[in-house]
Amino acid sequence: MDSQNLRKKLFFGGPILTVNELQPKVEAVGIEGEKIIAVGSLSDVKNILKKDYDIFNLNGFTLLPGFTDCHLHPILYTLYFLFPDLTNVSSLGELKSLLKESVQGKSKTELLLGFNLSEEKFKKPVLPTRWDLDDACPEHPVFILRYDSHIGIANSRALELAEIHEGTKVPDGGEFRRDHTGKLNGIITEKAINLILSKVKFPKAKEIESAATKAFESFAKKGLTSLHGILSADRSGEFGDVGAIELPLFKHLQNKVLQNCYILVNIEKVRKLFRIKKSFFDGEKVGSKFKIGGLKLFLDGSFGAKTACMFEPFSDAPDMCGFCVIEEEEIYGKMEQAHNKGLQIVVHAIGDKGNKVAMNLYKRLLEEFPRENHRHRIEHASMLTSDVINDMRKYGIIASCQPPFINSEYMWLEKRLGKDRCRYTYPFKSIIDAGVMLISGSDCPIEDPSPILGIHALVTRNDFIPEQCISIEEAIKTYTINAAYAAFEENVKGTIEVGKLADFVILDKNPIELPKAKIKEIQVMQTIIRGKSVYKS
């Protein structure tokens, strides 16, 4: 760290929300280097700093602990800066125009990949098919991913490139969907997606490094000081061959990474993770910037792709119940290995049946092999019935949820799930009231990684099942101290206390004092990581 950032600094002149229940509001904070050394009244902090310190007047802005996103895909987000973004496409005609423009000048053998399609924005919310994409790009292979990345659409040239035809065997845990005549319609789900993604031509090193700089600067602009990053170490992950390069690529790009990173690894052979954990980055010291936390496992799909594992069919697709993408005994074997080696386990589960299966596997594991302080997690935990929530409390399972899902799904969830099932979908208040630890993330790039938008979803829910709203104080905790706890880092970060890292976010308004509807208007003015300003408005 340069000499400027080793200097002592005094912050005062605006609300300071410590998220420390023993000292919730203070007048001033003093730091030296990466650490907080004084918290309290302005005079007390000045006395501790003594002399030779820089003064930072907040000028009425609000200082909080830095935010943590507890579930995102940093390498996939980096790649989003290199391919067409379909976020704002609101009609089939717009999609075709954008794709036509994107293939101009490209080789007819190079697969064009598009991200973030949301057909729910179309006047007629139906997924495009291979023939729609053929109409736009008859000579170039094209594959577009829905925004949840659990479903994609390939045109005929992309199917040919991936050697997918009418008789191709469907990979376990995936689907090739067909039209009413039985022909492949180009819609592909879950683990079958890898057959297409494996044909993507990888960008050049300088292009990736430039994209990584943009990605991690973007996180800083959102007020994020820590990330729980999902990375694959082999081809067993959600994105197959593309995932196989995620962990080594992240290591290559680590000098571009501004945030502290707690890494959750998707890997086929669990024993390899033990070796990686010991040798990766800086040796897993207390307060390390980079840590490998545990094993990521994948149980089911998503609501958008209608692949979330459900007890009953989707309300708008009575012939579809979703499915588990892995056999229960296979996933349990991996859980047992990781658990008995002291690793944290995080399991992706979205559907009501998927979450029940995940919780039953944890019950079986913890009854057979009891272990204190394991802090195992269910990632997404989207549909939780009361019996599952009670079991999570009893067995100490953390609910790692993505509040921004509500921002993009609230207008169509009732159509997909029906009114009765919506009552236990994203049940944040029920989770907290039961004594289950709730943490928040975005699943970026699936959703915008802004904690402000996530907090807004937690406290307003866009009026989707409003009785499940939580308080602003609880919402902030899910992005700060709760998040730190979920990574075994509550003694290092998550609150503004002496001895913890100087990870701060400065906001233009005090979220505690704002009407709920105004929370999404809050702007991040500055982000400070380990005492260093990495973003300033």
C-alpha positions as CSV (number, residue, x, y, z in Angstrom):
1,M,0.0,0.0,0.0
2,D,1.3,3.5,-0.8
3,S,2.2,6.0,1.9
4,Q,-0.9,8.0,1.3
5,N,-3.1,5.0,2.3
6,L,-1.0,4.2,5.3
7,R,-1.8,7.5,6.8
8,K,-4.4,7.9,9.6
9,K,-7.8,9.2,8.6
10,L,-10.7,10.7,10.5
11,F,-14.3,10.4,9.2
12,F,-17.0,12.7,10.7
13,G,-19.6,15.2,9.8
14,G,-22.6,12.9,8.9
15,P,-24.6,10.0,10.2
16,I,-22.4,6.9,10.9
17,L,-24.3,3.7,11.1
18,T,-22.0,1.1,12.6
19,V,-24.4,-2.0,12.4
20,N,-22.9,-2.8,15.8
21,E,-25.9,-3.2,18.2
22,L,-23.7,-2.2,21.2
23,Q,-22.8,1.1,19.6
24,P,-25.2,1.7,16.7
25,K,-24.5,5.4,16.0
26,V,-21.3,7.3,16.5
27,E,-19.9,10.7,15.8
28,A,-16.5,9.7,14.2
29,V,-14.3,6.9,13.0
30,G,-10.6,6.8,12.8
31,I,-8.5,4.4,10.7
32,E,-4.9,3.6,10.1
33,G,-3.9,1.7,7.0
34,E,-6.4,-1.1,6.5
35,K,-7.9,-1.1,10.0
36,I,-10.3,0.8,12.1
37,I,-8.5,2.1,15.2
38,A,-11.1,4.4,16.9
39,V,-14.9,4.6,17.0
40,G,-16.9,7.0,19.1
41,S,-17.2,10.7,19.9
42,L,-15.3,13.2,17.7
43,S,-13.1,14.2,20.6
44,D,-12.3,10.7,21.7
45,V,-11.4,9.6,18.1
46,K,-9.2,12.7,17.7
47,N,-7.4,11.8,21.0
48,I,-6.7,8.3,19.8
49,L,-5.4,9.5,16.4
50,K,-3.3,12.1,18.2
51,K,-1.7,13.9,15.1
52,D,-0.7,13.5,11.5
53,Y,-4.1,12.4,10.2
54,D,-6.2,13.3,7.2
55,I,-9.6,14.7,7.8
56,F,-12.6,13.5,5.8
57,N,-15.8,15.5,6.4
58,L,-18.8,13.5,5.3
59,N,-20.7,16.8,4.7
60,G,-24.0,15.2,5.7
61,F,-23.5,12.0,3.8
62,T,-24.0,8.6,5.6
63,L,-21.2,6.2,6.4
64,L,-21.9,2.4,6.7
65,P,-19.9,-0.8,6.7
66,G,-19.2,-1.8,3.1
67,F,-21.7,-4.0,1.4
68,T,-21.2,-7.7,0.6
69,D,-22.9,-9.6,-2.3
70,C,-23.2,-13.1,-1.0
71,H,-23.8,-14.9,-4.3
72,L,-22.5,-13.8,-7.7
73,H,-20.4,-15.1,-10.7
74,P,-17.5,-12.7,-11.2
75,I,-16.0,-14.3,-14.3
76,L,-19.3,-14.7,-16.0
77,Y,-20.0,-11.0,-15.2
78,T,-16.6,-10.1,-16.8
79,L,-17.5,-12.0,-19.9
80,Y,-20.8,-10.1,-20.2
81,F,-18.7,-7.0,-21.1
82,L,-17.4,-8.9,-24.2
83,F,-20.7,-10.1,-25.8
84,P,-24.0,-8.5,-26.8
85,D,-26.2,-7.5,-23.9
86,L,-29.9,-8.2,-24.5
87,T,-31.1,-6.6,-21.2
88,N,-33.1,-3.8,-22.9
89,V,-34.6,-5.9,-25.7
90,S,-38.4,-5.6,-25.4
91,S,-39.6,-7.3,-28.5
92,L,-38.8,-10.1,-31.0
93,G,-38.2,-7.5,-33.7
94,E,-35.6,-5.6,-31.5
95,L,-33.9,-8.9,-30.8
96,K,-33.6,-9.8,-34.4
97,S,-32.3,-6.3,-35.3
98,L,-29.6,-6.4,-32.6
99,L,-28.5,-9.9,-33.6
100,K,-28.3,-8.9,-37.3
101,E,-26.1,-6.0,-36.3
102,S,-23.9,-8.0,-34.0
103,V,-22.9,-10.6,-36.6
104,Q,-21.8,-8.0,-39.1
105,G,-18.1,-8.6,-40.0
106,K,-17.9,-11.8,-38.0
107,S,-16.8,-15.2,-39.4
108,K,-19.6,-17.5,-40.3
109,T,-17.9,-20.2,-38.2
110,E,-17.7,-18.0,-35.0
111,L,-20.5,-18.6,-32.5
112,L,-22.2,-15.3,-31.4
113,L,-23.2,-15.4,-27.7
114,G,-25.9,-13.1,-26.3
115,F,-26.7,-12.6,-22.7
116,N,-29.6,-11.5,-20.5
117,L,-32.7,-12.0,-22.6
118,S,-36.0,-11.5,-20.8
119,E,-38.9,-12.6,-22.9
120,E,-41.2,-11.5,-20.1
121,K,-40.6,-7.9,-21.4
122,F,-42.2,-8.9,-24.8
123,K,-45.8,-8.0,-25.5
124,K,-46.3,-11.7,-26.0
125,P,-43.9,-13.2,-23.4
126,V,-42.9,-16.4,-25.3
127,L,-39.3,-17.6,-25.8
128,P,-37.9,-17.2,-29.3
129,T,-37.1,-20.4,-31.2
130,R,-34.3,-21.5,-33.5
131,W,-36.4,-20.4,-36.4
132,D,-36.8,-16.8,-35.0
133,L,-33.0,-16.7,-34.7
134,D,-32.6,-18.2,-38.2
135,D,-34.6,-15.4,-39.6
136,A,-32.2,-12.9,-38.1
137,C,-29.0,-14.8,-38.7
138,P,-29.4,-17.6,-41.3
139,E,-25.6,-18.0,-41.9
140,H,-24.0,-17.3,-38.5
141,P,-24.2,-19.6,-35.4
142,V,-26.1,-17.7,-32.6
143,F,-26.9,-18.8,-29.1
144,I,-28.6,-16.5,-26.6
145,L,-29.0,-17.1,-22.9
146,R,-32.1,-16.1,-20.9
147,Y,-31.2,-13.7,-18.0
148,D,-31.2,-16.6,-15.4
149,S,-28.7,-18.6,-17.5
150,H,-30.7,-21.8,-17.0
151,I,-32.1,-21.7,-20.5
152,G,-30.8,-20.8,-23.9
153,I,-31.9,-20.7,-27.6
154,A,-29.7,-21.8,-30.4
155,N,-30.3,-21.2,-34.1
156,S,-29.9,-24.0,-36.7
157,R,-26.3,-23.1,-37.5
158,A,-25.4,-23.2,-33.7
159,L,-27.1,-26.6,-33.4
160,E,-25.0,-27.8,-36.4
161,L,-21.8,-26.4,-34.8
162,A,-22.5,-28.3,-31.6
163,E,-23.5,-31.4,-33.5
164,I,-26.9,-31.5,-32.0
165,H,-29.5,-33.2,-34.1
166,E,-32.8,-35.0,-33.7
167,G,-31.1,-38.2,-32.5
168,T,-28.5,-36.6,-30.1
169,K,-28.7,-38.0,-26.6
170,V,-29.7,-35.4,-24.0
171,P,-27.1,-34.9,-21.2
172,D,-28.3,-35.9,-17.7
173,G,-29.7,-32.9,-15.9
174,G,-30.7,-31.1,-19.1
175,E,-33.3,-30.8,-21.9
176,F,-33.7,-30.3,-25.6
177,R,-37.2,-28.9,-26.0
178,R,-39.3,-29.6,-29.1
179,D,-42.2,-28.0,-31.0
180,H,-45.6,-29.6,-31.4
181,T,-44.4,-31.7,-34.3
182,G,-41.6,-33.2,-32.3
183,K,-38.8,-31.2,-33.9
184,L,-36.0,-29.6,-31.9
185,N,-36.9,-25.9,-31.4
186,G,-33.5,-24.8,-30.3
187,I,-34.5,-24.2,-26.7
188,I,-31.9,-25.9,-24.4
189,T,-31.8,-26.1,-20.6
190,E,-29.5,-26.7,-17.7
191,K,-26.6,-29.1,-18.2
192,A,-27.3,-29.4,-22.0
193,I,-26.3,-25.8,-22.4
194,N,-22.7,-26.8,-22.2
195,L,-22.9,-28.5,-25.6
196,I,-23.3,-25.0,-27.1
197,L,-21.1,-23.0,-24.8
198,S,-18.2,-25.3,-25.4
199,K,-18.1,-23.9,-28.9
200,V,-17.6,-20.3,-27.9
201,K,-14.3,-18.8,-29.1
202,F,-12.5,-17.4,-26.1
203,P,-11.5,-13.7,-26.2
204,K,-7.9,-12.5,-26.2
205,A,-6.1,-11.9,-22.9
206,K,-6.1,-8.1,-23.2
207,E,-9.8,-8.1,-23.9
208,I,-10.5,-10.1,-20.8
209,E,-8.3,-8.0,-18.6
210,S,-10.0,-4.8,-19.9
211,A,-13.4,-6.4,-19.2
212,A,-12.3,-7.5,-15.7
213,T,-11.3,-3.9,-14.9
214,K,-14.8,-2.7,-15.9
215,A,-16.5,-5.5,-14.0
216,F,-14.8,-4.9,-10.6
217,E,-15.0,-1.1,-11.0
218,S,-18.7,-1.6,-11.6
219,F,-19.0,-3.5,-8.3
220,A,-17.2,-0.7,-6.5
221,K,-19.7,1.8,-7.9
222,K,-22.5,-0.2,-6.3
223,G,-20.8,0.1,-2.9
224,L,-19.5,-3.5,-2.8
225,T,-16.4,-4.1,-0.7
226,S,-16.7,-7.9,-0.5
227,L,-17.9,-10.7,-2.8
228,H,-18.9,-14.3,-2.3
229,G,-17.9,-15.5,-5.7
230,I,-19.1,-18.7,-7.4
231,L,-16.3,-20.2,-9.5
232,S,-15.9,-23.5,-11.3
233,A,-12.6,-25.5,-11.2
234,D,-13.6,-28.0,-13.9
235,R,-16.3,-28.9,-16.4
236,S,-18.8,-30.0,-13.8
237,G,-20.3,-26.6,-13.1
238,E,-23.3,-24.8,-14.5
239,F,-21.5,-23.6,-17.6
240,G,-19.4,-26.7,-18.5
241,D,-16.3,-26.1,-20.6
242,V,-16.5,-22.3,-20.0
243,G,-16.6,-22.9,-16.2
244,A,-13.5,-25.0,-16.4
245,I,-11.3,-21.9,-16.8
246,E,-13.0,-19.8,-14.2
247,L,-10.8,-20.4,-11.2
248,P,-7.5,-20.2,-13.0
249,L,-8.7,-17.1,-14.9
250,F,-9.8,-15.5,-11.6
251,K,-6.3,-16.1,-10.2
252,H,-4.8,-14.6,-13.4
253,L,-7.0,-11.5,-13.0
254,Q,-6.6,-11.0,-9.3
255,N,-4.7,-7.8,-9.7
256,K,-7.8,-6.3,-11.3
257,V,-10.0,-7.3,-8.4
258,L,-10.7,-4.5,-6.0
259,Q,-13.0,-6.3,-3.5
260,N,-12.3,-8.9,-0.8
261,C,-13.4,-12.3,-2.3
262,Y,-14.7,-15.4,-0.5
263,I,-14.8,-18.1,-3.2
264,L,-17.2,-21.0,-3.4
265,V,-16.0,-23.6,-5.8
266,N,-18.0,-25.9,-8.1
267,I,-15.8,-29.0,-8.6
268,E,-16.4,-32.6,-9.6
269,K,-13.8,-34.3,-7.3
270,V,-14.1,-32.9,-3.9
271,R,-10.7,-34.0,-2.8
272,K,-9.1,-31.7,-5.4
273,L,-10.7,-28.8,-3.6
274,F,-8.8,-29.5,-0.4
275,R,-5.5,-29.2,-2.3
276,I,-6.7,-26.0,-4.1
277,K,-7.7,-24.5,-0.8
278,K,-4.3,-25.0,0.8
279,S,-2.3,-23.6,-2.1
280,F,-4.5,-20.9,-3.6
281,F,-3.8,-17.2,-3.3
282,D,-2.2,-16.2,0.0
283,G,-2.6,-19.2,2.2
284,E,-6.0,-18.5,3.9
285,K,-4.7,-16.2,6.6
286,V,-7.1,-14.3,8.9
287,G,-8.1,-11.2,7.0
288,S,-6.9,-12.4,3.6
289,K,-8.2,-10.6,0.6
290,F,-8.9,-13.9,-1.1
291,K,-10.2,-17.1,0.5
292,I,-11.6,-20.3,-0.7
293,G,-14.6,-21.0,1.5
294,G,-16.2,-24.2,0.4
295,L,-18.0,-26.4,-2.0
296,K,-20.8,-25.2,-4.3
297,L,-23.4,-27.8,-5.3
298,F,-26.2,-27.5,-7.8
299,L,-29.6,-29.2,-7.2
300,D,-32.2,-27.8,-9.5
301,G,-33.0,-25.1,-12.0
302,S,-35.0,-21.8,-12.1
303,F,-38.5,-20.4,-12.2
304,G,-37.9,-18.7,-15.5
305,A,-36.8,-21.8,-17.3
306,K,-39.5,-23.9,-15.5
307,T,-36.7,-26.2,-14.3
308,A,-36.9,-25.5,-10.6
309,C,-37.8,-28.8,-8.8
310,M,-41.5,-28.5,-7.7
311,F,-43.9,-30.8,-5.8
312,E,-46.7,-29.8,-8.2
313,P,-46.6,-28.5,-11.9
314,F,-46.1,-24.9,-12.7
315,S,-49.5,-23.1,-12.9
316,D,-48.8,-21.9,-16.5
317,A,-47.2,-25.2,-17.6
318,P,-49.3,-28.1,-16.2
319,D,-47.0,-30.7,-17.8
320,M,-43.8,-29.4,-16.1
321,C,-42.6,-29.9,-12.6
322,G,-38.9,-29.1,-13.1
323,F,-36.3,-31.6,-12.0
324,C,-33.2,-32.2,-9.9
325,V,-30.0,-32.0,-12.1
326,I,-28.2,-34.6,-9.9
327,E,-29.0,-37.8,-8.1
328,E,-29.5,-37.4,-4.4
329,E,-26.9,-40.1,-3.5
330,E,-24.4,-38.5,-5.8
331,I,-24.8,-35.0,-4.2
332,Y,-24.9,-36.5,-0.7
333,G,-21.5,-38.3,-1.3
334,K,-19.9,-34.9,-2.2
335,M,-21.5,-33.3,0.8
336,E,-20.2,-36.0,3.1
337,Q,-16.6,-35.6,1.8
338,A,-16.6,-31.8,2.1
339,H,-18.4,-31.7,5.5
340,N,-16.0,-34.2,7.1
341,K,-13.0,-32.2,5.9
342,G,-14.3,-29.1,7.6
343,L,-15.5,-27.3,4.4
344,Q,-18.5,-25.2,4.2
345,I,-21.2,-26.5,1.8
346,V,-23.6,-24.3,-0.3
347,V,-26.4,-25.9,-2.3
348,H,-28.4,-24.2,-5.0
349,A,-32.1,-24.9,-4.5
350,I,-35.1,-22.9,-5.9
351,G,-38.2,-25.0,-6.1
352,D,-40.3,-26.1,-3.1
353,K,-39.3,-29.7,-3.6
354,G,-35.7,-28.8,-4.4
355,N,-35.4,-26.9,-1.1
356,K,-37.0,-29.8,0.8
357,V,-34.6,-32.3,-0.8
358,A,-31.6,-29.9,0.1
359,M,-32.8,-29.6,3.7
360,N,-33.3,-33.4,4.1
361,L,-29.8,-34.0,2.8
362,Y,-28.4,-31.6,5.4
363,K,-30.5,-33.2,8.1
364,R,-29.1,-36.6,7.1
365,L,-25.6,-35.3,7.0
366,L,-25.7,-33.5,10.4
367,E,-27.4,-36.4,12.2
368,E,-24.9,-38.8,10.8
369,F,-21.9,-36.5,11.3
370,P,-22.6,-33.8,13.8
371,R,-20.4,-30.7,13.5
372,E,-20.6,-27.4,15.4
373,N,-20.3,-24.1,13.5
374,H,-20.5,-25.6,10.0
375,R,-22.4,-22.6,8.6
376,H,-23.7,-24.6,5.6
377,R,-26.0,-22.7,3.3
378,I,-28.9,-23.1,0.9
379,E,-28.3,-20.8,-2.1
380,H,-31.4,-19.0,-3.4
381,A,-33.7,-20.8,-0.9
382,S,-36.5,-19.3,-3.0
383,M,-39.5,-21.4,-1.9
384,L,-39.5,-22.4,1.8
385,T,-42.4,-24.1,3.5
386,S,-42.6,-23.6,7.3
387,D,-41.3,-27.2,8.0
388,V,-38.2,-26.5,5.9
389,I,-37.6,-23.1,7.7
390,N,-37.9,-24.8,11.1
391,D,-35.4,-27.4,10.1
392,M,-33.0,-24.7,8.8
393,R,-33.1,-23.1,12.3
394,K,-32.7,-26.4,14.1
395,Y,-29.7,-27.5,12.0
396,G,-28.1,-24.0,11.6
397,I,-28.5,-23.7,7.9
398,I,-28.1,-20.2,6.4
399,A,-30.6,-18.9,3.9
400,S,-28.5,-17.2,1.1
401,C,-31.2,-15.4,-0.8
402,Q,-31.3,-13.0,-3.8
403,P,-33.8,-10.2,-3.1
404,P,-33.3,-8.6,-6.6
405,F,-35.1,-11.7,-8.0
406,I,-38.3,-10.0,-6.8
407,N,-37.5,-6.9,-8.8
408,S,-37.5,-8.9,-12.1
409,E,-40.0,-11.6,-11.3
410,Y,-42.8,-9.9,-9.2
411,M,-45.0,-9.2,-12.2
412,W,-45.2,-12.9,-13.5
413,L,-44.5,-15.1,-10.4
414,E,-48.2,-15.5,-9.6
415,K,-48.9,-16.7,-13.2
416,R,-46.1,-19.2,-12.9
417,L,-46.6,-20.4,-9.3
418,G,-50.2,-19.6,-8.4
419,K,-51.4,-17.5,-5.5
420,D,-51.0,-20.2,-2.8
421,R,-47.4,-21.0,-3.6
422,C,-46.4,-17.3,-3.8
423,R,-47.1,-17.1,-0.1
424,Y,-43.9,-19.1,0.7
425,T,-41.8,-17.7,-2.1
426,Y,-38.9,-15.5,-1.0
427,P,-40.3,-15.6,2.6
428,F,-37.8,-13.2,4.1
429,K,-39.7,-12.2,7.2
430,S,-40.6,-15.8,8.0
431,I,-36.9,-16.7,7.7
432,I,-35.8,-14.0,10.2
433,D,-38.7,-14.5,12.6
434,A,-37.8,-18.2,12.8
435,G,-34.2,-17.3,13.8
436,V,-32.6,-18.4,10.6
437,M,-29.6,-16.4,9.4
438,L,-30.6,-14.5,6.2
439,I,-27.9,-13.2,3.8
440,S,-28.4,-11.4,0.5
441,G,-26.8,-11.4,-2.9
442,S,-27.7,-10.8,-6.6
443,D,-26.6,-13.9,-8.6
444,C,-25.0,-11.3,-10.8
445,P,-24.9,-11.2,-13.8
446,I,-28.4,-12.7,-13.5
447,E,-29.5,-9.5,-11.6
448,D,-28.1,-6.1,-11.0
449,P,-25.6,-6.4,-8.1
450,S,-26.7,-3.1,-6.5
451,P,-27.2,-3.7,-2.7
452,I,-29.4,-0.6,-2.8
453,L,-31.8,-2.3,-5.2
454,G,-31.6,-5.4,-3.1
455,I,-32.4,-3.6,0.1
456,H,-35.3,-1.9,-1.6
457,A,-36.7,-5.3,-2.6
458,L,-36.3,-6.6,1.0
459,V,-38.3,-3.7,2.5
460,T,-40.9,-3.1,-0.2
461,R,-41.0,-6.4,-2.2
462,N,-42.7,-4.3,-5.0
463,D,-45.9,-5.2,-3.1
464,F,-45.4,-8.9,-3.9
465,I,-46.6,-10.7,-0.7
466,P,-46.0,-7.5,1.3
467,E,-46.4,-9.3,4.7
468,Q,-43.0,-10.8,4.0
469,C,-41.3,-7.3,4.0
470,I,-38.5,-6.8,6.6
471,S,-37.2,-3.7,8.3
472,I,-34.5,-1.5,6.8
473,E,-32.2,-2.3,9.8
474,E,-32.6,-6.1,9.1
475,A,-32.2,-5.5,5.4
476,I,-28.8,-3.7,5.9
477,K,-27.6,-6.5,8.1
478,T,-28.1,-9.1,5.4
479,Y,-25.6,-7.2,3.3
480,T,-23.1,-6.5,6.1
481,I,-22.7,-8.4,9.4
482,N,-24.9,-11.4,8.4
483,A,-22.9,-11.7,5.2
484,A,-19.6,-11.6,7.2
485,Y,-20.9,-14.3,9.5
486,A,-21.8,-16.5,6.5
487,A,-18.1,-16.4,5.4
488,F,-16.7,-16.9,9.0
489,E,-15.5,-13.2,8.9
490,E,-17.7,-11.5,11.5
491,N,-14.6,-10.7,13.5
492,V,-13.0,-9.0,10.5
493,K,-15.8,-7.1,8.8
494,G,-19.5,-6.4,8.6
495,T,-19.7,-3.7,11.3
496,I,-17.7,-0.5,12.1
497,E,-15.7,-1.6,15.1
498,V,-12.2,-1.2,16.3
499,G,-9.9,-3.8,14.8
500,K,-12.0,-4.6,11.8
501,L,-11.1,-3.7,8.2
502,A,-11.8,-0.2,7.1
503,D,-14.4,-1.3,4.5
504,F,-16.9,1.5,4.1
505,V,-19.6,2.8,1.8
506,I,-20.8,6.4,1.8
507,L,-24.3,7.1,0.7
508,D,-26.0,10.4,-0.2
509,K,-28.9,9.7,2.1
510,N,-29.5,8.0,5.4
511,P,-31.5,4.8,4.6
512,I,-32.8,4.6,8.1
513,E,-34.7,7.9,7.7
514,L,-36.0,7.5,4.2
515,P,-39.6,6.4,3.2
516,K,-39.3,2.8,1.9
517,A,-40.3,3.8,-1.6
518,K,-37.3,6.2,-1.8
519,I,-34.6,3.7,-0.9
520,K,-33.9,2.7,-4.5
521,E,-33.0,6.4,-5.2
522,I,-30.0,6.3,-2.8
523,Q,-26.7,7.0,-4.6
524,V,-23.3,5.6,-3.6
525,M,-20.9,8.5,-3.2
526,Q,-17.8,6.7,-2.2
527,T,-16.5,3.1,-1.7
528,I,-13.5,2.5,0.6
529,I,-11.9,-1.0,0.7
530,R,-9.2,-1.7,3.3
531,G,-8.8,2.1,3.9
532,K,-8.4,2.9,0.2
533,S,-10.9,4.8,-1.8
534,V,-11.7,2.7,-4.9
535,Y,-14.7,4.7,-6.2
536,K,-15.8,8.3,-5.7
537,S,-18.9,9.8,-7.4
